[in-house]
């Protein structure tokens, strides 16, 4: 009897965890934005966290665009290792930080007055598939980093981005000095650190007034 009771409790616990972890507990829609924290401990990841999102509850380091097509869900994203790619939803989750049995991912959705732009936003993002990752964080070139891909995909009826650009900062939020990683990063590119130049980042984009955070997986 004790053995049976133990197995019953163990089965119930496993079932409970599986229900808690289901990615499909929330119905994602085409055009949703997935703001996430990467699980990798890379210099780029840490530098992004230390220099952006000082005023957010979670310093998101990445963002991708949801596309539901033929009952399959993919994420259009710009990543350092592959440029602009189309990633299966399951892989996107697996590449995100997993803490206390929860993925550090939030779902942003454009407000109703901007819903009309979603079909073209998907088309705009898909036009960039195969392009290189924008390591220079330069809006004037033909490459894209993650939030840059989003910014120039979501255009209003006048073909203006609905996400405003911000003055980029590469300063460490604790020291108020440009992070050593960024100094070396741009030296390798032969470019000055674009401190104050227009751009975007996932942490601040998640607070944009044109979207609402409609779900958190954490």
N, CA, C and O of each residue as an XYZ file, in Angstrom:
872
protein
N       0.816     -1.226      0.000
C       0.000      0.000      0.000
C       0.854      1.282      0.000
O       0.594      2.204     -0.774
N       1.883      1.331      0.883
C       2.728      2.537      0.857
C       3.379      2.757     -0.497
O       3.485      3.893     -0.961
N       3.829      1.647     -1.153
C       4.460      1.759     -2.460
C       3.483      2.305     -3.486
O       3.840      3.159     -4.297
N       2.233      1.808     -3.453
C       1.198      2.282     -4.376
C       0.929      3.765     -4.165
O       0.788      4.528     -5.121
N       0.861      4.163     -2.888
C       0.592      5.563     -2.562
C       1.726      6.461     -3.069
O       1.489      7.550     -3.592
N       2.967      5.975     -2.902
C       4.121      6.737     -3.378
C       4.070      6.931     -4.887
O       4.282      8.036     -5.386
N       3.786      5.841     -5.617
C       3.724      5.914     -7.070
C       2.596      6.836     -7.528
O       2.736      7.565     -8.510
N       1.472      6.794     -6.802
C       0.332      7.656     -7.144
C       0.715      9.131     -6.982
O       0.431      9.962     -7.844
N       1.364      9.428     -5.862
C       1.769     10.815     -5.600
C       2.803     11.284     -6.616
O       2.764     12.424     -7.080
N       3.749     10.370     -6.962
C       4.773     10.724     -7.944
C       4.146     11.004     -9.305
O       4.527     11.953     -9.990
N       3.179     10.167     -9.694
C       2.501     10.360    -10.991
C       1.751     11.672    -11.013
O       1.762     12.383    -12.019
N       1.092     12.000     -9.901
C       0.330     13.249     -9.822
C       1.261     14.454     -9.926
O       0.941     15.445    -10.584
N       2.433     14.356     -9.259
C       3.395     15.451     -9.288
C       3.933     15.679    -10.690
O       4.044     16.819    -11.139
N       4.266     14.597    -11.381
C       4.761     14.709    -12.756
C       3.701     15.306    -13.662
O       4.010     16.147    -14.505
N       2.444     14.879    -13.498
C       1.346     15.430    -14.291
C       1.187     16.913    -14.034
O       0.943     17.688    -14.958
N       1.327     17.311    -12.766
C       1.208     18.722    -12.395
C       2.287     19.554    -13.067
O       2.016     20.633    -13.593
N       3.538     19.034    -13.046
C       4.635     19.768    -13.683
C       4.436     19.894    -15.179
O       4.713     20.943    -15.760
N       3.957     18.833    -15.805
C       3.753     18.877    -17.249
C       2.691     19.887    -17.617
O       2.795     20.547    -18.651
N       1.677     20.018    -16.796
C       0.617     21.012    -17.054
C       1.161     22.425    -16.889
O       0.805     23.337    -17.635
N       2.041     22.587    -15.883
C       2.611     23.895    -15.638
C       3.521     24.347    -16.782
O       3.641     25.541    -17.059
N       4.161     23.375    -17.443
C       5.163     23.707    -18.443
C       4.644     23.779    -19.859
O       5.404     24.120    -20.765
N       3.416     23.482    -20.083
C       2.902     23.417    -21.446
C       3.032     24.758    -22.154
O       2.563     25.784    -21.662
N       3.677     24.733    -23.315
C       3.826     25.969    -24.082
C       2.517     26.384    -24.723
O       2.338     27.545    -25.090
N       1.579     25.411    -24.861
C       0.336     25.725    -25.542
C      -0.775     26.123    -24.582
O      -1.942     26.169    -24.970
N      -0.420     26.412    -23.328
C      -1.441     26.827    -22.382
C      -1.985     28.213    -22.742
O      -3.058     28.612    -22.291
N      -1.224     28.929    -23.558
C      -1.654     30.234    -24.049
C      -1.637     30.177    -25.570
O      -0.672     29.700    -26.166
N      -2.695     30.660    -26.192
C      -2.782     30.596    -27.651
C      -2.073     31.797    -28.284
O      -2.565     32.925    -28.251
N      -0.925     31.522    -28.848
C      -0.189     32.570    -29.549
C      -0.864     32.901    -30.863
O      -1.483     32.041    -31.489
N      -0.742     34.150    -31.279
C      -1.318     34.604    -32.538
C      -0.217     35.126    -33.455
O       0.820     35.597    -32.989
N      -0.450     35.039    -34.745
C       0.484     35.614    -35.703
C       0.665     37.102    -35.406
O      -0.304     37.838    -35.219
N       1.912     37.518    -35.367
C       2.199     38.919    -35.064
C       2.563     39.174    -33.619
O       3.049     40.255    -33.287
N       2.334     38.183    -32.737
C       2.763     38.338    -31.351
C       4.282     38.445    -31.294
O       4.984     37.901    -32.146
N       4.773     39.138    -30.303
C       6.212     39.293    -30.108
C       6.635     38.531    -28.864
O       6.048     38.703    -27.796
N       7.647     37.695    -28.998
C       8.157     36.928    -27.870
C       9.427     37.592    -27.348
O      10.475     37.560    -27.994
N       9.311     38.195    -26.163
C      10.458     38.811    -25.508
C      11.058     37.783    -24.555
O      10.354     37.208    -23.725
N      12.346     37.559    -24.678
C      12.945     36.481    -23.897
C      14.314     36.852    -23.348
O      14.939     37.832    -23.752
N      14.748     36.023    -22.409
C      16.106     36.100    -21.883
C      16.813     34.845    -22.362
O      16.345     33.734    -22.114
N      17.939     35.014    -23.046
C      18.668     33.856    -23.549
C      19.291     33.055    -22.420
O      19.649     33.612    -21.382
N      19.422     31.761    -22.617
C      19.997     30.927    -21.558
C      21.512     30.831    -21.652
O      22.165     30.391    -20.706
N      22.075     31.240    -22.786
C      23.516     31.127    -22.939
C      24.231     32.203    -22.136
O      23.732     33.319    -21.995
N      25.375     31.869    -21.624
C      26.184     32.828    -20.870
C      27.316     33.337    -21.766
O      28.490     33.077    -21.502
N      26.957     34.054    -22.814
C      27.973     34.592    -23.721
C      28.294     36.031    -23.347
O      27.544     36.687    -22.625
N      29.424     36.506    -23.854
C      29.783     37.887    -23.586
C      28.767     38.846    -24.155
O      28.437     39.849    -23.522
N      28.256     38.551    -25.363
C      27.251     39.400    -26.002
C      25.983     39.443    -25.161
O      25.427     40.514    -24.920
N      25.525     38.272    -24.716
C      24.303     38.182    -23.902
C      24.450     39.012    -22.636
O      23.560     39.791    -22.295
N      25.575     38.850    -21.935
C      25.774     39.562    -20.672
C      25.910     41.065    -20.886
O      25.441     41.860    -20.071
N      26.554     41.448    -21.985
C      26.724     42.878    -22.268
C      25.388     43.543    -22.567
O      25.142     44.673    -22.145
N      24.527     42.838    -23.298
C      23.194     43.377    -23.591
C      22.409     43.561    -22.300
O      21.759     44.587    -22.101
N      22.473     42.558    -21.422
C      21.741     42.655    -20.159
C      22.233     43.804    -19.297
O      21.435     44.479    -18.647
N      23.538     44.031    -19.285
C      24.096     45.049    -18.397
C      23.906     46.469    -18.906
O      24.027     47.424    -18.139
N      23.607     46.618    -20.205
C      23.514     47.973    -20.767
C      22.118     48.366    -21.240
O      21.928     49.482    -21.722
N      21.133     47.468    -21.112
C      19.770     47.806    -21.533
C      18.765     47.400    -20.471
O      19.043     46.578    -19.598
N      17.584     48.004    -20.574
C      16.467     47.585    -19.729
C      16.625     47.879    -18.257
O      16.143     47.118    -17.418
N      17.307     48.991    -17.922
C      17.493     49.299    -16.506
C      16.182     49.515    -15.764
O      16.106     49.322    -14.551
N      15.142     49.919    -16.507
C      13.870     50.240    -15.850
C      12.808     49.180    -16.058
O      11.623     49.445    -15.857
N      13.213     47.983    -16.458
C      12.244     46.921    -16.673
C      12.379     45.873    -15.588
O      13.436     45.733    -14.973
N      11.295     45.130    -15.354
C      11.335     44.119    -14.307
C      12.212     42.946    -14.694
O      12.731     42.244    -13.826
N      12.383     42.725    -15.988
C      13.232     41.660    -16.480
C      13.986     42.200    -17.683
O      13.388     42.763    -18.600
N      15.298     42.026    -17.677
C      16.108     42.582    -18.766
C      16.104     41.634    -19.962
O      17.008     40.813    -20.118
N      15.083     41.755    -20.799
C      14.994     40.908    -21.988
C      16.187     41.178    -22.905
O      16.603     42.321    -23.092
N      16.725     40.096    -23.472
C      17.875     40.229    -24.362
C      17.545     39.854    -25.798
O      18.402     39.963    -26.676
N      16.318     39.414    -26.052
C      15.976     38.966    -27.394
C      14.481     39.148    -27.652
O      13.675     39.197    -26.722
N      14.134     39.245    -28.928
C      12.719     39.333    -29.317
C      12.556     38.702    -30.694
O      13.421     38.842    -31.559
N      11.441     38.006    -30.888
C      11.134     37.396    -32.169
C       9.665     37.565    -32.502
O       8.858     37.894    -31.631
N       9.316     37.341    -33.763
C       7.952     37.546    -34.261
C       7.279     36.197    -34.511
O       7.811     35.355    -35.235
N       6.112     35.999    -33.910
C       5.374     34.742    -34.068
C       4.654     34.713    -35.409
O       4.049     35.704    -35.819
N       4.722     33.574    -36.089
C       3.970     33.366    -37.322
C       3.339     31.980    -37.278
O       4.034     30.964    -37.284
N       1.999     31.957    -37.233
C       1.254     30.693    -37.219
C       0.775     30.435    -38.635
O      -0.004     31.211    -39.188
N       1.246     29.341    -39.218
C       0.941     29.049    -40.614
C       0.745     27.547    -40.791
O       1.600     26.747    -40.413
N      -0.403     27.177    -41.374
C      -0.711     25.756    -41.584
C      -0.609     24.959    -40.288
O      -0.069     23.853    -40.258
N      -1.141     25.549    -39.215
C      -1.178     24.931    -37.887
C       0.203     24.699    -37.287
O       0.339     23.964    -36.309
N       1.223     25.316    -37.864
C       2.560     25.242    -37.300
C       3.014     26.642    -36.903
O       2.762     27.616    -37.613
N       3.682     26.726    -35.768
C       4.110     28.020    -35.256
C       5.626     28.157    -35.337
O       6.374     27.316    -34.839
N       6.055     29.236    -35.976
C       7.469     29.551    -36.086
C       7.719     30.945    -35.524
O       6.788     31.720    -35.302
N       8.981     31.243    -35.302
C       9.378     32.563    -34.833
C      10.388     33.137    -35.820
O      11.432     32.537    -36.079
N      10.064     34.302    -36.363
C      10.993     35.024    -37.232
C      11.905     35.842    -36.332
O      11.434     36.675    -35.557
N      13.210     35.607    -36.431
C      14.140     36.258    -35.507
C      15.492     36.475    -36.166
O      15.852     35.812    -37.139
N      16.223     37.418    -35.608
C      17.600     37.675    -36.039
C      18.513     37.240    -34.902
O      18.416     37.751    -33.786
N      19.395     36.300    -35.189
C      20.277     35.749    -34.153
C      21.735     35.817    -34.615
O      22.009     35.699    -35.809
N      22.670     36.006    -33.683
C      24.083     36.134    -34.057
C      24.625     34.936    -34.833
O      25.465     35.096    -35.719
N      24.148     33.741    -34.503
C      24.712     32.540    -35.120
C      24.186     32.241    -36.518
O      24.789     31.456    -37.250
N      23.059     32.862    -36.899
C      22.489     32.522    -38.199
C      21.860     33.651    -38.974
O      21.317     33.430    -40.057
N      21.922     34.863    -38.442
C      21.259     35.977    -39.117
C      19.752     35.885    -38.955
O      19.261     35.457    -37.911
N      19.023     36.283    -39.978
C      17.554     36.265    -39.907
C      17.069     34.875    -40.318
O      17.316     34.415    -41.433
N      16.376     34.223    -39.390
C      15.954     32.839    -39.593
C      14.504     32.641    -39.163
O      13.901     33.496    -38.514
N      13.973     31.492    -39.545
C      12.619     31.072    -39.184
C      12.765     29.865    -38.269
O      13.152     28.787    -38.722
N      12.460     30.033    -36.998
C      12.739     29.018    -35.984
C      11.461     28.367    -35.478
O      10.510     29.079    -35.153
N      11.400     27.036    -35.399
C      10.237     26.383    -34.797
C      10.039     26.875    -33.364
O      11.011     27.101    -32.643
N       8.794     27.039    -32.957
C       8.494     27.580    -31.634
C       9.192     26.792    -30.526
O       9.724     27.379    -29.585
N       9.188     25.472    -30.638
C       9.798     24.643    -29.603
C      11.282     24.968    -29.441
O      11.802     25.001    -28.325
N      11.951     25.207    -30.557
C      13.377     25.538    -30.494
C      13.600     26.910    -29.873
O      14.571     27.122    -29.147
N      12.691     27.843    -30.163
C      12.806     29.175    -29.565
C      12.743     29.066    -28.042
O      13.523     29.698    -27.330
N      11.801     28.253    -27.555
C      11.684     28.064    -26.105
C      12.943     27.418    -25.542
O      13.439     27.820    -24.490
N      13.452     26.421    -26.242
C      14.634     25.705    -25.752
C      15.861     26.609    -25.685
O      16.779     26.355    -24.904
N      15.880     27.646    -26.488
C      17.001     28.585    -26.491
C      16.828     29.708    -25.480
O      17.673     30.599    -25.387
N      15.737     29.670    -24.723
C      15.450     30.705    -23.728
C      15.743     30.198    -22.322
O      15.712     28.995    -22.063
N      16.025     31.122    -21.427
C      16.345     30.752    -20.051
C      15.152     30.057    -19.390
O      13.998     30.430    -19.601
N      15.459     29.049    -18.591
C      14.450     28.242    -17.905
C      14.783     28.269    -16.423
O      15.741     27.629    -15.988
N      13.993     29.009    -15.639
C      14.273     29.216    -14.217
C      13.048     28.849    -13.388
O      11.932     29.258    -13.707
N      13.256     28.087    -12.337
C      12.161     27.658    -11.466
C      11.038     27.014    -12.252
O       9.855     27.257    -12.013
N      11.451     26.176    -13.207
C      10.495     25.419    -14.016
C       9.647     26.301    -14.935
O       8.554     25.908    -15.342
N      10.152     27.484    -15.259
C       9.408     28.405    -16.122
C      10.353     29.067    -17.115
O      11.503     29.366    -16.796
N       9.845     29.291    -18.333
C      10.623     29.991    -19.348
C      10.510     31.502    -19.141
O       9.427     32.025    -18.881
N      11.634     32.189    -19.261
C      11.635     33.648    -19.104
C      11.268     34.294    -20.438
O      12.104     34.877    -21.127
N       9.991     34.166    -20.771
C       9.448     34.680    -22.028
C       8.143     35.412    -21.741
O       7.302     34.923    -20.986
N       7.978     36.579    -22.345
C       6.728     37.335    -22.250
C       6.189     37.560    -23.660
O       6.950     37.665    -24.621
N       4.871     37.631    -23.765
C       4.215     37.801    -25.057
C       3.693     39.222    -25.188
O       2.856     39.656    -24.396
N       4.186     39.950    -26.190
C       3.684     41.289    -26.482
C       2.759     41.235    -27.684
O       2.999     40.482    -28.628
N       1.716     42.023    -27.651
C       0.742     42.038    -28.749
C       0.408     43.487    -29.099
O       0.124     44.289    -28.210
N       0.441     43.827    -30.393
C       0.139     45.205    -30.778
C      -1.302     45.545    -30.406
O      -2.182     44.685    -30.440
N      -1.528     46.788    -30.057
C      -2.870     47.224    -29.692
C      -3.775     47.229    -30.913
O      -3.309     47.231    -32.053
N      -5.069     47.231    -30.654
C      -6.065     47.041    -31.721
C      -5.888     47.997    -32.893
O      -6.098     47.612    -34.043
N      -5.507     49.230    -32.614
C      -5.389     50.196    -33.708
C      -4.252     49.862    -34.677
O      -4.155     50.449    -35.755
N      -3.390     48.915    -34.284
C      -2.280     48.533    -35.162
C      -2.405     47.110    -35.692
O      -1.496     46.620    -36.362
N      -3.510     46.446    -35.403
C      -3.671     45.056    -35.854
C      -3.630     44.927    -37.373
O      -3.224     43.892    -37.901
N      -4.050     45.976    -38.075
C      -4.114     45.918    -39.540
C      -2.742     45.742    -40.181
O      -2.650     45.312    -41.331
N      -1.671     46.069    -39.450
C      -0.341     46.009    -40.045
C       0.294     44.624    -39.944
O       1.332     44.381    -40.559
N      -0.306     43.716    -39.183
C       0.330     42.418    -38.920
C       0.643     41.616    -40.185
O       1.765     41.125    -40.316
N      -0.306     41.461    -41.128
C       0.033     40.680    -42.340
C       1.266     41.201    -43.061
O       2.128     40.425    -43.474
N       1.348     42.531    -43.212
C       2.511     43.106    -43.889
C       3.769     43.018    -43.033
O       4.877     42.933    -43.562
N       3.600     43.040    -41.699
C       4.755     42.906    -40.806
C       5.428     41.554    -41.016
O       6.655     41.456    -41.038
N       4.612     40.513    -41.171
C       5.157     39.178    -41.424
C       5.893     39.158    -42.759
O       6.997     38.624    -42.859
N       5.276     39.743    -43.784
C       5.915     39.787    -45.106
C       7.223     40.562    -45.054
O       8.221     40.153    -45.647
N       7.211     41.685    -44.339
C       8.423     42.501    -44.239
C       9.549     41.740    -43.555
O      10.705     41.811    -43.971
N       9.198     41.015    -42.503
C      10.216     40.243    -41.777
C      10.748     39.110    -42.654
O      11.951     38.849    -42.675
N       9.851     38.440    -43.376
C      10.261     37.310    -44.215
C      11.169     37.746    -45.361
O      11.986     36.959    -45.839
N      11.032     38.993    -45.802
C      11.909     39.492    -46.871
C      13.372     39.515    -46.424
O      14.285     39.533    -47.250
N      13.578     39.513    -45.111
C      14.938     39.587    -44.576
C      15.540     38.221    -44.273
O      16.695     38.135    -43.855
N      14.772     37.152    -44.479
C      15.304     35.812    -44.210
C      16.601     35.584    -44.983
O      16.681     35.863    -46.179
N      17.596     35.082    -44.296
C      18.883     34.819    -44.924
C      19.886     35.949    -44.802
O      21.070     35.760    -45.081
N      19.423     37.133    -44.383
C      20.351     38.257    -44.234
C      21.197     38.089    -42.971
O      20.815     37.377    -42.042
N      22.347     38.752    -42.955
C      23.276     38.627    -41.849
C      22.793     39.366    -40.602
O      21.986     40.293    -40.679
N      23.306     38.934    -39.465
C      23.048     39.626    -38.202
C      23.821     40.943    -38.192
O      24.961     41.007    -38.652
N      23.200     41.974    -37.673
C      23.800     43.306    -37.666
C      24.638     43.512    -36.407
O      24.163     44.057    -35.412
N      25.891     43.066    -36.469
C      26.785     43.220    -35.321
C      27.195     44.675    -35.103
O      27.696     45.030    -34.037
N      26.981     45.515    -36.120
C      27.348     46.933    -35.993
C      26.224     47.749    -35.356
O      26.429     48.910    -35.003
N      25.041     47.156    -35.206
C      23.861     47.852    -34.656
C      23.647     49.179    -35.367
O      23.531     50.241    -34.755
N      23.602     49.068    -36.686
C      23.521     50.240    -37.556
C      22.242     50.142    -38.400
O      22.121     49.251    -39.241
N      21.309     51.041    -38.179
C      20.030     50.999    -38.896
C      20.172     51.317    -40.388
O      19.239     51.084    -41.156
N      21.312     51.840    -40.801
C      21.456     52.249    -42.197
C      22.002     51.151    -43.101
O      22.035     51.319    -44.320
N      22.435     50.021    -42.521
C      22.950     48.956    -43.378
C      21.837     47.965    -43.739
O      20.676     48.175    -43.391
N      22.198     46.901    -44.431
C      21.196     45.940    -44.908
C      21.198     44.670    -44.065
O      20.905     43.586    -44.569
N      21.525     44.803    -42.798
C      21.543     43.683    -41.864
C      20.589     43.983    -40.714
O      20.101     45.106    -40.586
N      20.323     42.987    -39.882
C      19.347     43.187    -38.802
C      19.782     42.513    -37.509
O      20.264     41.380    -37.518
N      19.610     43.215    -36.404
C      19.657     42.572    -35.094
C      18.210     42.370    -34.659
O      17.298     42.848    -35.334
N      17.980     41.683    -33.562
C      16.623     41.192    -33.273
C      15.540     42.267    -33.216
O      14.523     42.149    -33.900
N      15.737     43.303    -32.421
C      14.696     44.322    -32.298
C      14.655     45.240    -33.517
O      13.636     45.875    -33.787
N      15.768     45.309    -34.255
C      15.787     46.080    -35.505
C      14.891     45.401    -36.542
O      14.176     46.072    -37.286
N      14.936     44.064    -36.586
C      14.065     43.315    -37.495
C      12.609     43.633    -37.204
O      11.817     43.840    -38.123
N      12.256     43.671    -35.926
C      10.879     43.977    -35.519
C      10.518     45.411    -35.887
O       9.460     45.660    -36.464
N      11.381     46.335    -35.560
C      11.102     47.771    -35.798
C      10.768     48.045    -37.260
O       9.828     48.787    -37.548
N      11.528     47.456    -38.191
C      11.308     47.763    -39.604
C      10.348     46.783    -40.286
O      10.131     46.859    -41.496
N       9.782     45.872    -39.508
C       8.720     45.010    -40.034
C       7.352     45.615    -39.744
O       6.435     45.514    -40.560
N       7.220     46.244    -38.581
C       5.933     46.788    -38.154
C       5.808     48.245    -38.600
O       6.179     49.173    -37.881
N       5.272     48.414    -39.817
C       5.134     49.743    -40.403
C       3.665     50.127    -40.507
O       2.818     49.284    -40.800
N       3.363     51.408    -40.266
C       1.982     51.865    -40.355
C       1.596     52.132    -41.814
O       2.353     51.808    -42.729
N       0.423     52.719    -42.023
C      -0.085     52.947    -43.383
C       0.780     53.919    -44.185
O       0.715     53.945    -45.414
N       1.589     54.717    -43.486
C       2.496     55.650    -44.156
C       3.903     55.067    -44.282
O       4.843     55.762    -44.668
N       4.032     53.784    -43.950
C       5.313     53.069    -44.017
C       6.340     53.592    -43.017
O       7.545     53.561    -43.263
N       5.831     54.071    -41.883
C       6.698     54.488    -40.788
C       6.677     53.430    -39.691
O       5.621     52.860    -39.415
N       7.813     53.152    -39.060
C       7.829     52.171    -37.969
C       6.947     52.631    -36.807
O       6.984     53.797    -36.415
N       6.159     51.712    -36.263
C       5.324     52.076    -35.106
C       6.160     52.059    -33.823
O       5.770     52.654    -32.818
N       7.304     51.379    -33.857
C       8.211     51.390    -32.707
C       9.234     52.501    -32.920
O      10.000     52.478    -33.884
N       9.238     53.456    -32.026
C      10.176     54.567    -32.150
C      11.595     54.121    -31.812
O      11.803     53.233    -30.986
N      12.552     54.745    -32.458
C      13.943     54.455    -32.111
C      14.302     55.223    -30.841
O      13.700     56.246    -30.518
N      15.281     54.709    -30.146
C      15.779     55.338    -28.929
C      17.265     55.625    -29.104
O      17.905     55.092    -30.010
N      17.800     56.455    -28.246
C      19.245     56.677    -28.259
C      19.900     55.460    -27.610
O      19.696     55.189    -26.426
N      20.682     54.738    -28.395
C      21.305     53.528    -27.857
C      22.376     53.876    -26.831
O      23.075     54.884    -26.937
N      22.476     52.998    -25.829
C      23.565     53.135    -24.872
C      24.266     51.797    -24.727
O      23.629     50.744    -24.698
N      25.563     51.853    -24.639
C      26.372     50.660    -24.461
C      27.104     50.724    -23.123
O      28.091     50.026    -22.894
N      26.583     51.588    -22.243
C      27.185     51.749    -20.929
C      26.661     50.688    -19.965
O      25.493     50.303    -20.009
N      27.530     50.242    -19.118
C      27.137     49.313    -18.060
C      26.281     50.086    -17.069
O      26.689     51.138    -16.577
N      25.092     49.564    -16.775
C      24.149     50.292    -15.928
C      24.666     50.491    -14.499
O      24.181     51.363    -13.777
N      25.644     49.686    -14.095
C      26.184     49.813    -12.735
C      27.342     50.791    -12.671
O      27.487     51.519    -11.690
N      28.172     50.814    -13.717
C      29.357     51.675    -13.686
C      29.180     52.977    -14.448
O      29.945     53.922    -14.257
N      28.169     53.029    -15.314
C      27.899     54.186    -16.178
C      29.047     54.455    -17.153
O      29.184     55.562    -17.674
N      29.858     53.443    -17.388
C      30.924     53.521    -18.387
C      30.637     52.503    -19.478
O      29.982     51.490    -19.233
N      31.125     52.770    -20.682
C      30.905     51.821    -21.770
C      31.525     50.481    -21.400
O      32.701     50.396    -21.046
N      30.710     49.441    -21.489
C      31.135     48.102    -21.107
C      32.357     47.683    -21.928
O      32.423     47.933    -23.132
N      33.320     47.043    -21.263
C      34.553     46.618    -21.927
C      34.272     45.694    -23.108
O      34.994     45.714    -24.104
N      33.224     44.886    -22.993
C      32.880     43.992    -24.099
C      32.592     44.793    -25.365
O      33.057     44.445    -26.450
N      31.807     45.889    -25.212
C      31.432     46.681    -26.377
C      32.636     47.403    -26.969
O      32.728     47.547    -28.188
N      33.555     47.859    -26.129
C      34.757     48.527    -26.625
C      35.524     47.575    -27.535
O      35.921     47.951    -28.638
N      35.734     46.342    -27.073
C      36.455     45.344    -27.870
C      35.656     44.934    -29.103
O      36.218     44.737    -30.180
N      34.335     44.806    -28.936
C      33.458     44.389    -30.028
C      33.580     45.347    -31.221
O      33.754     44.910    -32.359
N      33.487     46.648    -30.952
C      33.519     47.623    -32.044
C      34.937     47.886    -32.548
O      35.124     48.289    -33.696
N      35.930     47.660    -31.697
C      37.305     47.758    -32.170
C      37.565     46.702    -33.241
O      38.235     46.975    -34.236
N      37.037     45.501    -33.038
C      37.204     44.421    -34.020
C      36.520     44.762    -35.341
O      36.975     44.354    -36.410
N      35.423     45.515    -35.255
C      34.710     45.914    -36.468
C      35.332     47.133    -37.130
O      34.985     47.485    -38.257
N      36.254     47.775    -36.421
C      36.873     48.991    -36.942
C      35.917     50.170    -36.916
O      36.004     51.073    -37.749
N      34.999     50.155    -35.949
C      34.000     51.223    -35.851
C      33.974     51.779    -34.437
O      34.298     51.071    -33.484
N      33.587     53.052    -34.294
C      33.438     53.610    -32.941
C      32.173     53.055    -32.285
O      31.233     52.666    -32.978
N      32.150     53.020    -30.982
C      30.946     52.597    -30.275
C      29.843     53.602    -30.589
O      30.018     54.795    -30.341
N      28.698     53.144    -31.135
C      27.627     54.076    -31.544
C      26.773     54.565    -30.374
O      25.544     54.514    -30.425
N      27.425     55.027    -29.346
C      26.720     55.546    -28.175
C      25.864     56.740    -28.575
O      26.362     57.691    -29.179
N      24.569     56.694    -28.238
C      23.659     57.792    -28.535
C      23.030     57.747    -29.910
O      22.155     58.556    -30.218
N      23.465     56.804    -30.748
C      22.884     56.687    -32.085
C      21.495     56.038    -31.992
O      21.215     55.319    -31.033
N      20.615     56.291    -32.994
C      19.267     55.713    -32.940
C      19.285     54.198    -33.094
O      20.042     53.649    -33.895
N      18.445     53.539    -32.321
C      18.349     52.082    -32.385
C      17.271     51.584    -31.438
O      16.440     52.358    -30.962
N      17.291     50.308    -31.174
C      16.293     49.702    -30.295
C      16.960     48.599    -29.484
O      18.094     48.204    -29.752
N      16.228     48.115    -28.488
C      16.648     46.925    -27.759
C      15.405     46.225    -27.223
O      14.385     46.879    -27.003
N      15.464     44.918    -27.007
C      14.263     44.161    -26.593
C      13.663     44.631    -25.274
O      12.441     44.677    -25.129
N      14.514     44.981    -24.309
C      14.006     45.369    -22.996
C      13.126     46.612    -23.077
O      12.030     46.641    -22.518
N      13.607     47.631    -23.771
C      12.820     48.865    -23.891
C      11.641     48.691    -24.847
O      10.580     49.281    -24.641
N      11.826     47.879    -25.898
C      10.725     47.630    -26.830
C       9.542     46.965    -26.128
O       8.388     47.197    -26.488
N       9.834     46.144    -25.132
C       8.757     45.456    -24.403
C       7.881     46.425    -23.615
O       6.771     46.080    -23.211
N       8.388     47.646    -23.399
C       7.635     48.679    -22.670
C       6.983     49.689    -23.600
O       6.430     50.689    -23.142
N       7.043     49.433    -24.909
C       6.491     50.376    -25.883
C       4.993     50.570    -25.688
O       4.285     49.612    -25.378
N       4.496     51.800    -25.864
C       3.061     52.061    -25.709
C       2.205     51.475    -26.836
O       0.978     51.500    -26.741
N       2.820     50.951    -27.895
C       2.023     50.410    -29.004
C       1.689     48.936    -28.800
O       0.954     48.351    -29.595
N       2.228     48.329    -27.730
C       1.920     46.931    -27.455
C       1.448     46.754    -26.016
O       1.583     47.644    -25.177
N       0.903     45.595    -25.771
C       0.549     45.186    -24.413
C       1.190     43.832    -24.152
O       1.217     42.975    -25.035
N       1.699     43.641    -22.958
C       2.182     42.322    -22.566
C       0.960     41.528    -22.131
O       0.369     41.805    -21.087
N       0.584     40.542    -22.933
C      -0.671     39.821    -22.703
C      -0.467     38.493    -21.983
O      -1.428     37.872    -21.529
N       0.790     38.060    -21.881
C       1.026     36.795    -21.177
C       2.501     36.694    -20.792
O       3.380     37.170    -21.510
N       2.751     36.067    -19.647
C       4.113     35.758    -19.213
C       4.195     34.267    -18.896
O       3.329     33.718    -18.216
N       5.221     33.637    -19.385
C       5.418     32.223    -19.091
C       6.128     32.003    -17.764
O       6.351     30.862    -17.358
N       6.481     33.083    -17.090
C       7.180     32.980    -15.813
C       6.326     33.564    -14.692
O       6.745     33.569    -13.535
